[in-house]
């Protein structure tokens, strides 16, 4: 596996540096000192049969040529390269999934497309996307979960310039797209290996295993709850982790800052460590953020410089998650700062996204659904109260079926049409 560092990612700021990265770090067979336009095949909006809104979004589409055949173990004379690799540039601040699906439509086999143009299976396409200002990059792939390209699941992993928490990209996603020096023995193996870059379950399972390990360390370090109160100790730790992981998500939205730094939890923790008064991160920082900010509108209306210095600038969320419960009073519980350091290291090892996946669109990252999965696996006593997490596919199915019944009652459409 290639050794990829955050600096390697941060150095990608245009197509030239992107080509350098693909060649030098992933081993792709791309000539040196060339520009993308010199080696790529352009696809016009007419070639892709784009509608007007998509044409305005997708300002450039270039196909990377097949890798040189003399550098592969298998013979391309009898078969074409299995992967179609495309560079897309979006005239927007983000990569639009609907536009990607429209581009996909122009590349797969259809009876009404230009037969002179090459076509691919939807799961044999790799899209490398960027915005015109090169502030956001994304790798996208449509999975082989169905033969119907219209229902294909789109998986994406991405980053923005300046992102600091990209360890998942460096260790999991991008290394999976490496091209070995001797090539692949079969095109099927090539397909299978590159598709691993978009396996969200691998990321999810690894995160949860690391989460459980750190959770146990913190639970065992809790002081202030009597030794015999095992259930209360577990519930307190669960509540603390839920609050911190929730903050990890909303800091991605830019809602939390400390001294202007949007990497809120890290900045708050570093301020604790830099203090000359032997501060407790839990009691001297998080307490004020949780219960004198996020969970208390009165204090936000009476902001003081001292309060902002303690917990930064946070919004009132009017959410039960930050209501004070047993052992939440200041100094009731003590947890060493080094345990919070482990929690932050856990969070920083993974790419978090606030874009919640849908049945047809998946972000290869830790998304808000992880809160539900953690609840399902770790919350004690949930069976006694009938508390269960409902997985996304089940919710989607229930919503679709409810809409069908509603539309049947209000339209003349048949159930089959709906």
Secondary structure, DSSP 4 states (H G I P E B T S, - for coil): -----HHHHHT--SHHHHHHHHHHTT-----SS--HHHHPEE--HHHHT--HHHHHHEEEEEEEPPPPGGGSSS-TTSS--S-EEEEEEESSSS--HHHHHHHHHHHB--TTS-TTS--B-GGGEEEEEEETTS-EEEEEEE-SS-S-GGGPPEEEEEEETT----HHIIIIIGGGG---TT--SSHHHHHHHHHGGG-HHHHHHHHHHHHHHHHHHHHHH-BSS-TT-HHHHHHHHHHHHHHHHHHHHHHHTT--BBTTBS-HHHHHHHHHHH-SS---IIIIIIHHHIIIIIT-HHHHHT--HHHHHHH-B------GGGS--TT-STTSSB--HHHHHHHHHHHHTS-B-SS--BTTEEESSB-THHHHHHHHHH-TTHHHHT--PPPHHHHHHHHHHHHHHHHHHHSS--TTT-
